[in-house]
Amino acid sequence: MTRFELQVAAEDAKKRLDEFLFAKIPKVSKIYLREVIKEGKCEVNGEWQNRGYILRKNDFVEAELELGERKIVEPEPIALDIIFEDRELLVVNKPAGMLVHPTVKVRGGTLLNALAYYLNYEEEKRRGGEEEKIHSREVSSSPHLPFSSSNFIRAGLVHRLDKDTSGLLVIAKNPRSHRILCDHFKRKLVEKRYFALVGGVFEDDEGTIDTPVGRYAEERFWNIKADGKAAETRFWVKERFSDSTLLELEPVTGRTNQLRIHLASIGHAIIGDKKYGGREFRRLCLHAYRLSFWHPNGNQWMEFENIIGNFES
């Protein structure tokens, strides 16, 4: 157990408690830091506060953390398919088979591991950092930055894709952009479209699947559930084949595995989706091909597309 004692400077006043900890202890996962606050292992001026507590100048923050491997997202030099980047955000094309973030069982090889490396090492090389420093960082495939490092950039996940789903994701590069983009997603100020190759031939050219989705606790399985949360998926037929159909999908809501569950529920499981009864294929034939959203810096509407052929990547 490691104890952190932090004094709030003038520039950190008016920040939320969780955002303050994210910035001051950058390599530790946000999920874990939120758990620390929730469990009462973080105090402000000797008293427990929730994560939304607004800090004041000279507040004294104390936190006890376990800095074991499972709490840390290690930077890994994994290639990224970057569609767009500026100072506020990244848009990347995630390949099928890659987890978005580490889990209890899988600590490496995820998109977050790749982003941690890219944002903190590759960017410095592009900016023309000191040659000696760059070389020393390239030597190790698992570089370490000190926990007190103030310039460590933490990738801000705004939304997610299943491990076996490929496609576009927007990543925030600072807490402000993360907060704004998360709010936009929550308020449905975002457009997401997918392509899916499903079994069977659709009769209708377009339609809506409006069936609640919920989690069966004992089986730890998400599926159609009468008392689940409302879920709505719109679909349009793009092309019909002899025994399958290419669909364009819009998830009006964002429930876990929603598109996969909805299509399986009407007898047209996505090809490659073993979990929900789809026929075998080399990959899950689901790709997030279009992503549109408001840029966090103003009123610019951003539109991105990444179309793949034959679900090869």
C-alpha positions as CSV (number, residue, x, y, z in Angstrom):
1,M,0.0,0.0,0.0
2,T,1.4,3.4,-1.0
3,R,0.2,6.6,0.6
4,F,-0.1,9.8,-1.5
5,E,-0.3,13.3,0.1
6,L,-1.1,16.1,-2.3
7,Q,-1.6,19.8,-1.7
8,V,-4.1,21.5,-4.1
9,A,-2.4,24.4,-6.0
10,A,-4.2,27.4,-7.3
11,E,-4.3,26.0,-10.9
12,D,-6.0,22.8,-9.6
13,A,-8.7,24.7,-7.7
14,K,-12.3,24.0,-8.9
15,K,-11.3,20.6,-10.3
16,R,-13.3,17.5,-9.4
17,L,-11.6,15.2,-6.9
18,D,-11.4,12.3,-9.4
19,E,-10.0,14.5,-12.2
20,F,-7.4,15.9,-9.8
21,L,-6.3,12.3,-8.9
22,F,-6.3,11.2,-12.6
23,A,-3.8,14.1,-13.4
24,K,-1.6,13.6,-10.4
25,I,-1.4,9.8,-10.5
26,P,-1.5,9.3,-14.2
27,K,-0.5,5.7,-14.8
28,V,-3.0,4.1,-12.5
29,S,-6.3,3.2,-14.1
30,K,-9.3,5.5,-13.7
31,I,-11.5,2.6,-12.7
32,Y,-9.2,1.8,-9.8
33,L,-8.9,5.4,-8.7
34,R,-12.7,5.7,-8.6
35,E,-12.9,2.5,-6.5
36,V,-10.4,4.1,-4.1
37,I,-12.6,7.1,-3.7
38,K,-15.8,5.1,-3.4
39,E,-14.3,2.8,-0.7
40,G,-13.3,5.7,1.5
41,K,-9.5,5.4,0.9
42,C,-9.2,9.0,-0.2
43,E,-9.8,12.0,2.1
44,V,-9.8,15.7,1.6
45,N,-8.8,17.7,4.7
46,G,-9.3,14.6,6.8
47,E,-12.8,13.8,5.6
48,W,-14.2,11.4,3.0
49,Q,-15.5,13.1,-0.1
50,N,-17.2,11.7,-3.3
51,R,-15.5,11.8,-6.6
52,G,-17.4,14.9,-7.8
53,Y,-16.2,17.0,-4.8
54,I,-14.9,20.4,-6.1
55,L,-11.5,21.2,-4.7
56,R,-10.3,24.5,-3.3
57,K,-6.8,26.0,-3.2
58,N,-4.7,24.5,-0.4
59,D,-7.0,21.5,0.2
60,F,-5.0,18.5,1.4
61,V,-5.7,15.3,-0.4
62,E,-4.6,11.9,1.0
63,A,-5.1,8.6,-0.8
64,E,-3.9,5.0,-0.2
65,L,-3.2,2.9,-3.3
66,E,-2.0,-0.5,-4.2
67,L,0.4,0.0,-7.1
68,G,0.4,-3.6,-8.3
69,E,0.5,-4.5,-12.0
70,R,-3.2,-4.9,-12.3
71,K,-3.8,-1.3,-11.4
72,I,-1.5,0.1,-14.1
73,V,-2.0,0.4,-17.9
74,E,1.5,-0.3,-19.2
75,P,2.5,1.5,-22.4
76,E,3.2,-1.0,-25.2
77,P,4.5,-0.2,-28.7
78,I,1.5,-1.6,-30.7
79,A,0.7,-0.2,-34.1
80,L,-2.4,2.0,-34.3
81,D,-4.5,2.8,-37.3
82,I,-5.0,6.5,-36.8
83,I,-7.8,8.1,-38.9
84,F,-7.5,11.6,-37.4
85,E,-5.7,13.5,-34.7
86,D,-5.4,17.0,-33.2
87,R,-4.6,18.4,-29.8
88,E,-7.9,17.3,-28.3
89,L,-8.7,13.9,-29.6
90,L,-7.8,10.9,-31.7
91,V,-10.0,8.8,-34.0
92,V,-8.7,5.3,-34.5
93,N,-9.7,2.2,-36.3
94,K,-9.7,-0.7,-33.9
95,P,-9.0,-4.1,-35.4
96,A,-11.1,-7.1,-34.7
97,G,-9.7,-9.3,-31.9
98,M,-8.3,-6.4,-29.8
99,L,-9.7,-5.6,-26.4
100,V,-10.3,-1.9,-25.8
101,H,-9.0,-1.9,-22.2
102,P,-7.2,-4.4,-19.9
103,T,-9.2,-6.8,-17.8
104,V,-8.5,-8.9,-14.7
105,K,-7.2,-11.7,-17.0
106,V,-5.7,-9.8,-19.9
107,R,-3.3,-7.0,-18.9
108,G,-1.6,-6.3,-22.2
109,G,-2.1,-6.0,-26.0
110,T,-5.1,-3.8,-25.6
111,L,-6.0,-0.5,-27.3
112,L,-5.3,1.4,-24.1
113,N,-1.8,-0.1,-23.8
114,A,-1.1,1.0,-27.4
115,L,-2.5,4.5,-26.7
116,A,-0.5,4.9,-23.5
117,Y,2.7,4.3,-25.5
118,Y,1.7,6.4,-28.5
119,L,0.6,9.4,-26.6
120,N,3.6,9.5,-24.3
121,Y,6.5,8.3,-26.5
122,E,5.6,8.5,-30.2
123,E,4.3,12.1,-29.8
124,E,7.5,13.2,-28.2
125,K,9.5,11.7,-31.0
126,R,7.4,13.6,-33.5
127,R,8.0,16.8,-31.6
128,G,11.7,16.3,-31.9
129,G,12.5,15.4,-28.3
130,E,16.1,14.9,-27.1
131,E,17.7,12.0,-29.0
132,E,19.2,10.4,-26.0
133,K,15.9,10.4,-24.1
134,I,14.1,8.9,-27.1
135,H,16.7,6.2,-27.5
136,S,16.4,5.2,-23.9
137,R,12.7,4.9,-24.2
138,E,12.9,2.8,-27.4
139,V,15.1,0.2,-25.7
140,S,12.4,-1.1,-23.4
141,S,9.1,-2.6,-24.7
142,S,7.5,-1.8,-21.3
143,P,8.7,1.7,-20.4
144,H,7.9,3.2,-16.9
145,L,7.2,6.8,-16.1
146,P,7.3,8.0,-12.5
147,F,3.8,8.2,-10.9
148,S,4.4,11.9,-10.1
149,S,5.0,12.7,-13.8
150,S,2.8,15.7,-14.7
151,N,3.1,15.3,-18.5
152,F,1.9,11.8,-18.8
153,I,-1.0,11.8,-21.2
154,R,-3.9,9.4,-20.2
155,A,-6.1,8.2,-23.1
156,G,-9.7,9.0,-22.3
157,L,-12.1,6.3,-23.4
158,V,-15.4,7.9,-24.5
159,H,-17.1,4.7,-25.8
160,R,-16.2,1.1,-26.5
161,L,-16.4,-1.7,-29.0
162,D,-16.5,-5.4,-28.3
163,K,-13.2,-7.3,-28.6
164,D,-14.3,-8.9,-31.9
165,T,-15.9,-5.8,-33.4
166,S,-13.7,-3.6,-35.6
167,G,-14.1,0.0,-36.4
168,L,-14.0,3.7,-35.4
169,L,-13.5,5.0,-31.8
170,V,-12.8,8.5,-30.6
171,I,-10.3,9.0,-27.8
172,A,-10.0,12.1,-25.7
173,K,-6.4,13.4,-25.0
174,N,-7.2,15.5,-22.0
175,P,-9.8,15.5,-19.1
176,R,-11.8,18.5,-20.5
177,S,-12.3,16.9,-23.9
178,H,-13.2,13.6,-22.3
179,R,-15.8,15.3,-20.1
180,I,-17.4,17.1,-23.1
181,L,-17.4,14.1,-25.4
182,C,-18.8,11.8,-22.7
183,D,-21.6,14.3,-22.2
184,H,-22.3,14.4,-25.9
185,F,-22.5,10.6,-26.1
186,K,-24.9,10.6,-23.1
187,R,-27.1,13.2,-24.7
188,K,-27.1,11.3,-28.0
189,L,-25.4,14.1,-29.9
190,V,-23.4,11.5,-31.8
191,E,-24.1,9.3,-34.9
192,K,-22.7,5.8,-35.1
193,R,-23.3,3.4,-38.0
194,Y,-22.2,-0.2,-38.5
195,F,-22.0,-2.8,-41.3
196,A,-23.0,-6.3,-40.4
197,L,-23.1,-9.5,-42.5
198,V,-25.8,-11.7,-41.1
199,G,-27.1,-15.2,-41.9
200,G,-30.3,-15.5,-44.0
201,V,-31.9,-13.2,-46.5
202,F,-33.9,-10.2,-45.2
203,E,-37.3,-9.6,-46.7
204,D,-37.8,-6.0,-45.6
205,D,-35.6,-3.3,-47.0
206,E,-35.5,-1.5,-43.6
207,G,-36.9,-1.7,-40.2
208,T,-36.5,-1.3,-36.4
209,I,-35.9,-3.8,-33.7
210,D,-37.2,-2.5,-30.4
211,T,-36.8,-5.2,-27.7
212,P,-35.4,-4.8,-24.2
213,V,-31.9,-6.1,-23.4
214,G,-30.8,-7.2,-19.9
215,R,-28.2,-9.3,-18.0
216,Y,-28.9,-12.7,-16.7
217,A,-26.9,-12.6,-13.5
218,E,-26.4,-16.4,-12.9
219,E,-25.2,-17.0,-16.5
220,R,-23.4,-13.6,-16.7
221,F,-25.0,-13.3,-20.1
222,W,-26.7,-10.4,-21.9
223,N,-29.7,-11.2,-24.0
224,I,-33.4,-10.3,-24.7
225,K,-35.0,-9.8,-21.3
226,A,-38.6,-8.7,-20.5
227,D,-37.6,-6.5,-17.6
228,G,-34.3,-5.3,-19.2
229,K,-33.5,-1.8,-20.4
230,A,-35.2,-0.4,-23.6
231,A,-33.1,-1.0,-26.7
232,E,-33.6,0.1,-30.2
233,T,-31.8,-0.8,-33.4
234,R,-32.5,0.5,-36.9
235,F,-31.4,-1.4,-40.0
236,W,-31.2,-1.0,-43.8
237,V,-30.5,-3.7,-46.3
238,K,-27.4,-2.8,-48.4
239,E,-27.1,-6.1,-50.4
240,R,-28.7,-9.5,-50.5
241,F,-26.8,-12.7,-51.2
242,S,-27.9,-16.3,-51.6
243,D,-27.7,-17.1,-47.9
244,S,-26.8,-13.9,-46.2
245,T,-27.5,-10.1,-46.1
246,L,-25.3,-7.1,-45.7
247,L,-26.9,-4.6,-43.3
248,E,-26.3,-1.0,-42.2
249,L,-27.1,-0.6,-38.5
250,E,-27.8,2.3,-36.3
251,P,-27.8,1.6,-32.5
252,V,-30.3,4.2,-31.2
253,T,-29.5,3.0,-27.7
254,G,-26.2,1.6,-26.5
255,R,-26.8,-1.6,-24.6
256,T,-24.1,-4.3,-24.1
257,N,-24.0,-6.5,-27.2
258,Q,-27.1,-4.8,-28.5
259,L,-26.6,-5.3,-32.2
260,R,-25.6,-8.9,-31.8
261,I,-28.5,-9.7,-29.5
262,H,-31.1,-7.9,-31.6
263,L,-30.1,-9.6,-34.9
264,A,-29.9,-13.0,-33.3
265,S,-33.4,-12.5,-31.7
266,I,-35.0,-12.2,-35.2
267,G,-33.2,-15.2,-36.6
268,H,-30.4,-13.4,-38.4
269,A,-27.4,-13.7,-36.1
270,I,-24.2,-12.0,-37.3
271,I,-21.9,-14.3,-39.2
272,G,-18.9,-15.3,-37.0
273,D,-20.9,-14.6,-33.7
274,K,-20.4,-17.9,-31.9
275,K,-21.8,-16.4,-28.7
276,Y,-25.3,-15.7,-30.2
277,G,-25.6,-18.5,-32.7
278,G,-24.0,-17.1,-35.8
279,R,-22.3,-19.5,-38.2
280,E,-18.6,-19.9,-38.1
281,F,-16.3,-17.5,-39.9
282,R,-12.7,-16.2,-39.4
283,R,-14.0,-13.1,-37.5
284,L,-17.2,-11.4,-36.3
285,C,-18.7,-9.7,-39.3
286,L,-19.5,-6.4,-37.5
287,H,-17.7,-3.2,-38.2
288,A,-18.3,0.4,-36.9
289,Y,-17.7,2.2,-40.2
290,R,-19.1,5.7,-39.5
291,L,-18.7,8.0,-36.5
292,S,-19.9,11.6,-36.3
293,F,-19.8,14.0,-33.4
294,W,-19.3,17.6,-32.3
295,H,-15.7,18.6,-31.7
296,P,-15.2,19.5,-28.0
297,N,-13.6,22.9,-28.9
298,G,-16.7,24.3,-30.6
299,N,-19.5,23.9,-33.1
300,Q,-17.5,21.8,-35.7
301,W,-19.4,18.7,-36.7
302,M,-16.8,15.9,-37.4
303,E,-17.6,13.0,-39.8
304,F,-15.4,9.9,-40.3
305,E,-15.8,6.8,-42.3
306,N,-13.7,3.6,-42.6
307,I,-15.2,1.0,-44.9
308,I,-13.6,-2.5,-45.1
309,G,-14.1,-5.1,-47.8
310,N,-15.1,-8.7,-47.0
311,F,-14.5,-8.3,-43.3
312,E,-10.8,-9.0,-43.7
313,S,-9.6,-6.8,-40.9
